[in-house]
Amino acid sequence: MATFWRDITNSEYEGSIKNQGDTVIIRTVPTLTINDYQKGQKLSYERPESTPVEMIIDRGKYWAFTVDDIDAYQSDMKLMNAFSQDAGEQLKITVDADVLQGITYGTAGTFPGSSYNAGATAGYESSSFNLGASGSPAQITKANVLEYIIDCGTVLDEQNIPSTGRWMVIPSWMSNLLIKSDLKDASMIGGESTLRNGRIGVIDTFTLYKSNNLYSATDGSFTGYYIPFGTNTATSFAAQITKTESLRAESTFGDLIRGLMVYGYKVVKPEALGLLYARK
């Protein structure tokens, strides 16, 4: 399965962590005021302040397995390397699902992005876009799937979010509807091989990714899917593989292999994160 949590977050603070429990200080960028100017006037200078935001490295995932000496001897493949490689892939999938749930459903069932970027009256200026709400998820069909994607882009536009780095993660069934929809211009989804590395292509201002890891929940007789969109400035992420060890087993003839990854993430720019809550 393709994973892409590094593509939808920023990891510029990653090098500053070593262990679980570390705290990363994120420096935010303030919004400066743009003033009118007339020739010869005296300029007024602001004193911008960067408000620090703390991100705690509060999550950890590990893998551990035993390779029996007899199995290793009788096998034609290098078991430890093969198992370790698979553990690394499973680790990516697990972290991917955790990040996607965290930026859509949060830790207490609350969307951590801006309230203007979700719900039945989304839109900072217009409040006119229905992106679905609990009890009434938006119904996506091949006839309206493009309209919903474009509406999500407009919601970010109303927050004055730049188009650079925009992304959206959609479930497989929505990707199927999109491919079957009335795409009059094939270049709308790019000329690349679709579905490679989970990347579908570009529509409107979004780079689209397909995932089976999106958070979903039963909502009446439907399954509601939490479909995030935004820019990679919205969420900061930091991770570190802190331990990878191989040692001899004490109670059997074999090797013990284990690894530990610690990580954390935090929505630091909520106005750059949106949510489409939808059903088939």
C-alpha positions in Angstrom: 0.0 0.0 0.0 1.3 3.5 -0.9 1.8 5.9 2.1 2.3 9.6 1.8 2.2 11.2 5.3 5.5 13.0 4.5 3.9 14.5 1.3 1.0 16.1 3.2 2.9 17.4 6.2 6.1 19.4 6.8 9.0 17.8 8.6 11.5 20.7 8.9 11.9 20.1 12.7 12.6 16.4 12.4 16.3 16.6 13.1 15.7 18.1 16.5 14.2 14.9 18.2 16.0 12.0 19.7 13.6 10.2 22.1 9.9 9.8 22.9 8.8 12.6 25.2 10.9 15.2 23.5 9.4 18.6 22.8 9.8 20.4 19.5 9.4 24.2 19.5 7.8 25.3 16.2 8.3 28.9 15.2 5.1 30.3 13.5 5.1 33.0 10.9 3.0 36.1 11.8 0.7 37.8 9.3 2.2 41.2 8.4 0.0 44.3 7.6 0.1 45.7 4.1 -0.4 49.5 4.2 -1.2 52.2 1.7 1.7 54.4 0.5 2.1 57.9 -0.8 5.3 59.5 -2.0 7.3 61.1 0.8 5.3 59.7 3.7 6.8 58.4 6.9 6.8 54.6 7.2 5.3 52.8 10.1 7.2 49.7 11.2 5.7 46.6 12.8 7.5 44.4 15.3 6.5 40.9 14.2 6.5 38.3 16.9 6.8 34.5 16.2 4.5 32.8 18.6 6.1 29.4 19.6 4.0 26.3 19.4 5.1 23.1 21.2 4.8 19.7 19.5 5.4 16.7 21.8 6.9 13.5 20.4 4.3 11.4 22.2 3.8 8.5 19.9 5.9 5.3 19.5 5.6 2.2 17.4 7.9 -0.9 17.5 8.4 -4.2 15.8 10.1 -7.3 17.1 10.5 -10.9 15.9 12.6 -14.0 16.3 14.5 -15.8 13.5 15.2 -19.4 14.6 18.7 -20.7 13.6 17.2 -23.8 11.9 14.8 -21.7 9.8 17.6 -19.3 8.8 19.8 -22.2 7.9 17.2 -24.0 5.8 15.8 -21.0 4.1 17.1 -19.8 0.7 16.1 -16.2 1.4 17.7 -13.9 3.9 15.0 -14.0 6.5 16.1 -11.2 8.8 16.4 -8.7 5.9 13.1 -9.8 4.4 11.2 -9.6 7.7 12.8 -6.3 8.6 11.8 -4.8 5.3 8.2 -5.9 5.7 8.2 -4.5 9.2 9.3 -1.2 7.8 6.4 -1.2 5.3 3.9 -2.1 7.9 5.2 0.7 10.2 4.6 3.2 7.4 1.0 2.0 6.9 0.3 2.2 10.7 1.7 5.7 11.0 -0.1 6.8 7.8 -3.5 5.7 9.3 -2.7 7.4 12.6 -1.8 10.8 11.0 -4.9 10.7 8.7 -7.2 10.0 11.7 -5.5 12.7 13.8 -5.9 15.5 11.2 -9.5 14.6 10.4 -11.1 13.2 13.6 -8.6 14.4 16.2 -8.1 12.8 19.6 -11.6 13.6 20.9 -13.7 13.4 17.7 -13.1 17.1 16.9 -11.8 18.3 13.6 -8.5 20.2 14.4 -8.7 22.4 11.3 -10.6 25.6 10.9 -14.4 25.4 11.5 -14.8 27.5 8.3 -13.3 24.7 6.3 -15.8 21.9 7.2 -19.4 21.3 7.7 -22.7 22.1 5.9 -21.9 25.9 5.7 -18.2 25.9 4.9 -16.5 29.0 3.5 -14.9 31.8 5.5 -16.6 34.5 3.4 -19.6 32.9 1.8 -20.6 30.0 4.2 -22.2 28.5 1.1 -20.4 25.1 0.6 -21.9 21.9 2.0 -19.0 19.7 2.8 -21.1 17.3 4.9 -21.8 17.0 8.6 -22.5 14.3 11.2 -25.9 12.8 10.4 -25.8 14.2 6.8 -22.6 13.2 4.9 -22.3 14.6 1.4 -23.2 12.0 -1.2 -20.5 11.7 -3.8 -21.4 10.5 -7.3 -19.5 10.4 -10.6 -21.7 13.4 -11.7 -20.7 15.7 -8.8 -17.3 14.4 -7.6 -15.4 17.1 -9.6 -17.7 19.8 -8.2 -16.9 18.8 -4.6 -13.2 18.9 -5.2 -13.4 22.3 -6.7 -15.6 23.5 -3.8 -12.9 22.4 -1.4 -10.4 24.4 -3.3 -12.7 27.5 -3.1 -13.0 27.0 0.7 -9.2 27.3 0.9 -9.3 30.3 -1.5 -11.6 32.1 0.9 -9.0 31.6 3.7 -6.4 33.2 1.4 -4.4 29.9 1.4 -1.8 29.7 -1.4 -2.3 27.0 -4.0 1.3 25.8 -3.6 1.5 22.5 -1.8 -2.3 21.8 -1.8 -3.3 18.1 -1.5 -6.4 16.0 -0.9 -6.6 12.4 0.2 -9.6 10.4 -1.1 -10.9 6.9 -0.5 -10.6 4.2 -3.2 -14.3 4.3 -4.1 -14.1 8.1 -4.7 -11.1 7.6 -6.9 -13.2 5.1 -8.9 -15.9 7.7 -9.4 -13.4 10.3 -10.4 -11.9 8.1 -13.1 -15.4 7.4 -14.4 -16.5 11.0 -14.2 -16.8 13.4 -17.1 -13.1 14.4 -17.3 -13.2 16.3 -20.6 -9.4 17.0 -20.5 -7.2 14.1 -19.5 -4.5 16.6 -18.5 -6.7 17.5 -15.5 -5.2 14.4 -13.8 -1.8 14.8 -15.3 0.1 12.7 -17.8 1.7 10.4 -15.3 0.9 6.9 -14.5 -2.1 7.2 -12.2 -2.3 5.4 -8.9 1.5 5.0 -8.6 2.6 5.7 -5.0 -1.0 6.5 -4.2 -0.7 9.7 -6.3 -3.7 10.0 -8.7 -2.7 13.4 -10.2 -3.7 17.0 -10.1 -7.2 18.4 -10.3 -8.0 22.1 -9.8 -5.2 23.1 -7.3 -5.0 19.8 -5.5 -2.5 16.9 -5.8 -4.8 13.9 -5.1 -3.8 10.8 -3.3 -5.7 7.6 -2.9 -5.7 5.7 0.5 -7.5 2.9 2.3 -6.3 4.4 5.6 -8.9 7.2 5.8 -10.9 7.3 9.0 -14.5 6.3 8.6 -17.5 5.7 10.9 -21.0 4.4 10.8 -23.5 7.3 10.4 -27.0 6.0 10.5 -27.4 3.6 7.5 -24.3 5.0 5.8 -20.5 4.9 6.3 -19.1 8.4 6.6 -15.6 9.0 5.3 -13.4 11.8 6.6 -11.6 13.2 3.6 -8.9 15.7 4.4 -7.5 18.5 2.2 -5.2 21.4 2.7 -1.5 22.3 2.3 1.6 20.8 3.8 2.0 23.9 5.9 -1.0 22.9 8.0 0.6 20.1 9.9 4.1 19.6 11.3 5.4 16.1 11.7 8.6 14.7 13.1 9.8 11.1 13.5 13.0 9.2 14.3 14.0 5.6 14.2 15.6 5.5 17.6 16.5 1.9 17.9 17.2 -1.0 15.5 18.8 -3.9 17.3 19.8 -7.5 16.7 20.7 -9.8 19.6 20.9 -13.4 20.5 17.8 -15.0 22.1 18.2 -16.2 25.7 15.6 -19.0 25.6 16.1 -20.4 22.1 18.7 -20.8 19.4 18.0 -17.8 17.2 18.3 -14.0 16.8 16.0 -11.3 18.1 15.4 -8.4 15.9 13.6 -5.2 17.0 13.1 -1.6 16.1 11.5 1.5 17.6 10.2 4.6 15.9 9.0 7.7 17.9 7.0 10.5 16.3 4.6 13.3 16.8 2.5 15.7 14.7 0.5 18.8 15.3 -1.9 21.0 13.3 -0.1 24.4 13.5 -2.1 26.3 10.8 -5.7 25.2 11.1 -6.9 27.6 8.4 -4.9 25.6 5.9 -6.6 22.3 6.7 -10.1 21.3 5.5 -12.5 18.3 5.7 -15.0 16.8 3.4 -17.3 14.4 5.2 -18.8 12.1 2.5 -20.5 8.8 1.7 -20.9 6.7 -1.5 
